[in-house]
Amino acid sequence: MTELQEAFLNELKSNPKFTVAEYADLYNKHSTLAIEDEVNSGADEHRAKAMGNYYTVAVLSNFINNENKLARIIALAETGTKY
């Protein structure tokens, strides 16, 4: 696990009562950091975004056991839309 993924997981563990919106904010924060890291490693913008989002979703999906909640978090993070 990369340092960025570990940092994300530690932040997720820091508060067991995050709301969906708070999880979405964390997702966006760490996704942005992961994308920036990929760009700094030489990836083009498209690949950096794909890999950064992949790493972030992988950590979040391993942490959130409820698929409905996970879907709501990702939808809110990516579109700003709750469902």
trRosetta pair geometry for C-beta under 8 A, 3 or more apart (Angstrom, degrees):
i j d omega theta_ij theta_ji phi_ij phi_ji
1 5 4.5 -119 -173 89 93 127
1 6 5.4 115 123 -57 117 86
1 9 7.5 -11 178 -4 149 141
2 5 4.7 96 54 8 77 100
2 6 7.0 -140 97 -3 41 88
2 37 8.0 128 156 143 149 159
2 55 7.1 -18 32 -154 128 139
3 6 5.6 -56 -147 39 32 113
3 7 6.2 35 153 -22 66 105
4 7 5.6 -51 -147 34 31 113
4 8 6.5 33 153 -19 63 104
4 30 6.8 140 173 -162 94 92
4 33 5.7 -178 -142 121 120 114
4 34 5.4 144 143 -88 149 79
4 37 5.9 -110 -47 -21 152 162
4 55 7.0 45 97 139 118 142
5 8 5.6 -52 -149 35 33 113
5 9 6.3 32 153 -17 66 106
5 55 5.8 -109 -78 177 105 105
5 58 7.5 -29 -129 85 126 108
5 59 5.1 -174 -154 -72 87 129
6 9 5.7 -54 -146 39 31 111
6 10 6.2 32 155 -19 65 107
7 10 5.8 -54 -146 37 29 112
7 11 6.4 28 154 -18 63 106
7 30 7.3 177 97 -118 97 112
7 33 7.9 -66 83 113 136 159
8 11 5.8 -57 -150 37 30 109
8 12 6.4 32 151 -21 65 105
8 26 7.2 125 -150 163 81 102
8 30 4.2 75 -100 -139 114 157
8 56 6.6 -156 -131 -127 164 72
8 59 4.9 78 101 117 129 162
8 60 7.7 -71 155 -55 126 76
9 12 5.6 -51 -148 34 33 114
9 13 6.3 28 154 -15 65 108
9 59 5.4 -120 -65 -162 87 117
9 63 6.6 -175 -128 -72 77 127
10 13 5.7 -58 -147 40 31 109
10 14 6.6 51 149 -46 62 97
11 14 5.4 -35 -152 3 36 123
11 26 5.8 178 123 -145 125 125
11 30 7.4 -171 49 -60 142 127
12 18 7.6 -80 -146 2 59 150
12 23 7.7 48 -123 -125 91 87
12 26 6.6 139 -80 143 73 156
12 59 7.3 180 -14 146 146 106
12 60 7.3 178 -94 -108 146 63
12 63 4.9 -13 145 -167 155 164
13 16 7.8 1 -160 -70 45 73
13 63 7.7 -121 -59 -138 75 125
15 18 5.2 103 98 -53 107 85
15 22 7.7 -56 88 139 136 146
18 22 4.1 -134 -164 92 92 123
18 23 5.0 115 127 -55 129 80
18 26 7.2 -29 -152 -7 156 136
19 22 4.7 98 49 6 74 101
19 23 7.1 -135 95 -2 40 85
20 23 5.7 -53 -150 37 32 112
20 24 6.3 36 150 -22 65 106
20 69 6.7 -138 -98 -157 102 80
20 72 5.1 -45 -146 123 140 117
20 73 5.5 -136 -156 -83 79 72
20 76 6.1 112 146 5 102 156
20 82 7.2 97 108 -124 139 106
21 24 5.5 -52 -148 35 33 115
21 25 6.5 37 152 -21 64 101
21 76 6.4 -111 -102 162 56 152
22 25 5.6 -47 -149 32 34 113
22 26 6.6 35 151 -16 63 103
23 26 5.7 -55 -151 38 34 111
23 27 6.2 40 149 -24 66 105
23 60 7.4 108 -180 -141 108 117
23 64 7.5 64 -154 -73 150 134
23 73 4.5 -53 110 -129 124 125
23 77 7.8 -81 116 -56 73 116
24 27 5.4 -49 -146 33 33 117
24 28 6.4 32 154 -18 64 103
24 73 5.3 -162 -69 -160 76 66
24 74 7.9 -167 -110 -72 86 14
24 76 4.0 -74 -94 103 152 110
24 77 4.0 -158 -152 -67 82 78
25 28 5.8 -54 -149 37 31 109
25 29 6.3 33 152 -20 64 106
25 77 7.8 -143 -43 -106 22 88
26 29 5.6 -53 -146 36 32 113
26 30 6.2 16 162 -6 67 110
27 30 6.4 -67 -145 45 23 98
27 31 5.8 25 158 -22 64 114
27 56 6.0 107 -157 163 72 124
27 60 6.0 18 -102 -77 104 149
27 73 6.2 133 -31 158 146 103
27 74 7.0 -153 -166 -100 164 54
27 77 4.1 -45 89 -112 133 154
28 31 5.7 -54 -137 37 26 113
28 32 6.3 30 160 -21 62 106
28 77 5.2 -166 -52 -154 87 93
29 32 6.1 -62 -158 33 24 110
29 33 6.6 20 150 -15 62 108
30 33 5.4 -48 -145 37 39 114
30 34 6.2 41 154 -20 67 104
30 56 5.2 147 107 -119 101 110
30 59 7.6 -72 133 62 151 143
31 34 5.7 -55 -147 37 31 111
31 35 6.3 32 153 -20 65 106
31 52 5.6 97 -170 143 64 101
31 53 5.6 30 -145 -96 114 61
31 56 4.2 -48 -84 -29 78 169
31 77 7.4 117 -5 166 145 129
32 35 5.7 -53 -146 35 30 111
32 36 6.3 31 154 -18 64 106
32 52 7.6 60 -98 168 9 141
33 36 5.8 -55 -149 37 30 111
33 37 6.3 33 152 -22 64 106
33 52 7.9 166 79 -152 44 115
34 37 5.5 -52 -148 34 32 115
34 38 6.5 34 152 -19 64 103
34 51 7.3 -141 152 116 106 75
34 52 3.6 146 108 -145 97 81
34 53 7.6 174 89 -40 131 28
34 55 4.9 -168 -150 68 148 128
34 56 5.5 -147 11 -46 151 99
35 38 5.7 -53 -151 34 32 111
35 39 6.5 32 151 -18 65 104
35 48 5.0 86 -161 147 70 97
35 49 5.5 22 -124 -97 119 51
35 51 7.9 138 -104 73 56 76
35 52 3.4 -61 -67 -28 64 174
35 53 7.5 33 -69 -36 102 70
36 39 5.7 -53 -148 36 33 112
36 40 6.2 32 153 -17 66 107
36 48 7.9 81 -61 177 13 128
36 52 7.7 86 9 -108 47 143
37 40 5.7 -55 -146 40 30 111
37 41 6.3 27 152 -18 63 109
37 52 7.2 139 48 -101 89 102
38 41 5.6 -60 -149 38 31 111
38 43 4.3 -31 162 36 92 139
38 47 6.9 -150 164 115 129 80
38 48 3.6 162 102 -134 119 79
38 49 7.9 -143 72 -29 145 27
38 51 5.0 140 -106 76 148 122
38 52 5.3 -116 -1 -53 132 95
39 42 7.9 131 179 -1 29 9
39 43 6.0 -82 -87 63 35 84
39 45 7.0 23 -101 -96 109 56
39 48 4.6 30 -59 -121 73 160
43 47 4.3 -126 -173 95 109 111
43 48 4.1 147 99 -66 119 81
43 51 6.5 -101 -136 26 170 138
44 47 5.1 81 55 19 76 104
44 48 6.7 -144 91 -11 32 95
45 48 5.7 -57 -142 37 26 114
45 49 6.3 25 161 -18 64 106
46 49 6.1 -58 -151 34 26 107
46 50 6.5 22 154 -15 63 110
47 50 5.7 -57 -146 40 32 111
47 51 6.0 22 161 -11 69 111
48 51 6.2 -60 -141 44 25 103
48 52 5.8 26 161 -20 64 114
49 52 5.9 -55 -138 39 25 111
49 53 6.2 21 163 -13 62 110
50 53 6.2 -63 -150 40 23 106
50 54 6.2 26 153 -23 62 111
51 54 5.4 -52 -144 34 33 117
51 55 6.4 33 159 -19 66 102
52 55 6.1 -53 -149 34 28 108
52 56 6.4 22 155 -14 62 111
53 56 5.7 -60 -145 41 32 110
53 57 6.0 29 159 -17 69 109
54 57 6.0 -58 -144 39 26 106
54 58 6.2 30 156 -25 63 108
55 58 5.7 -54 -150 31 28 115
55 59 6.8 23 156 -14 63 103
56 59 6.2 -56 -154 35 31 106
56 60 6.3 24 154 -12 66 112
57 60 5.7 -60 -142 44 32 109
57 61 5.7 28 162 -19 70 111
57 74 6.8 41 -115 -107 102 125
58 61 6.2 -57 -139 38 22 106
58 62 6.5 19 159 -15 59 110
59 62 6.0 -64 -153 39 28 108
59 63 6.3 19 154 -16 65 114
60 63 5.7 -66 -148 40 31 108
60 64 5.9 1 167 5 73 112
60 70 6.8 137 138 -138 101 95
60 73 6.8 -153 180 110 136 141
60 74 7.5 145 109 -70 149 94
61 64 6.5 -57 -122 51 29 90
61 70 5.9 66 -110 -149 70 142
64 69 5.7 -138 -175 98 123 109
64 70 4.5 154 103 -80 133 92
64 73 6.8 -159 -64 12 170 149
66 69 3.9 56 91 16 115 113
66 70 6.4 172 89 -15 58 85
67 70 5.4 -53 -144 37 33 116
67 71 6.2 36 157 -21 66 104
68 71 5.8 -53 -149 35 29 111
68 72 6.5 29 152 -18 63 106
69 72 5.6 -55 -149 36 33 112
69 73 6.3 35 153 -22 66 105
70 73 5.8 -54 -149 33 30 112
70 74 6.4 22 157 -13 65 107
71 74 6.0 -57 -144 40 29 106
71 75 6.1 30 157 -19 65 110
71 83 8.0 -61 129 77 101 102
72 75 5.8 -55 -142 38 27 111
72 76 6.2 25 159 -16 63 109
72 82 6.6 25 -162 -150 96 72
72 83 6.5 -149 -114 65 78 62
73 76 6.0 -61 -150 39 25 107
73 77 6.1 23 155 -18 64 112
74 77 5.6 -56 -143 39 30 112
74 78 6.0 14 164 -8 67 114
75 78 6.3 -66 -139 45 23 99
75 79 5.8 -33 -179 33 63 112
75 81 5.9 -69 156 80 99 84
75 82 7.2 115 103 -122 113 26
75 83 5.7 -51 124 26 162 104
76 79 7.2 -81 -123 58 15 73
76 80 6.6 33 -165 -129 55 19
76 81 6.6 -135 -101 68 50 35
76 82 5.5 23 -89 -85 106 66
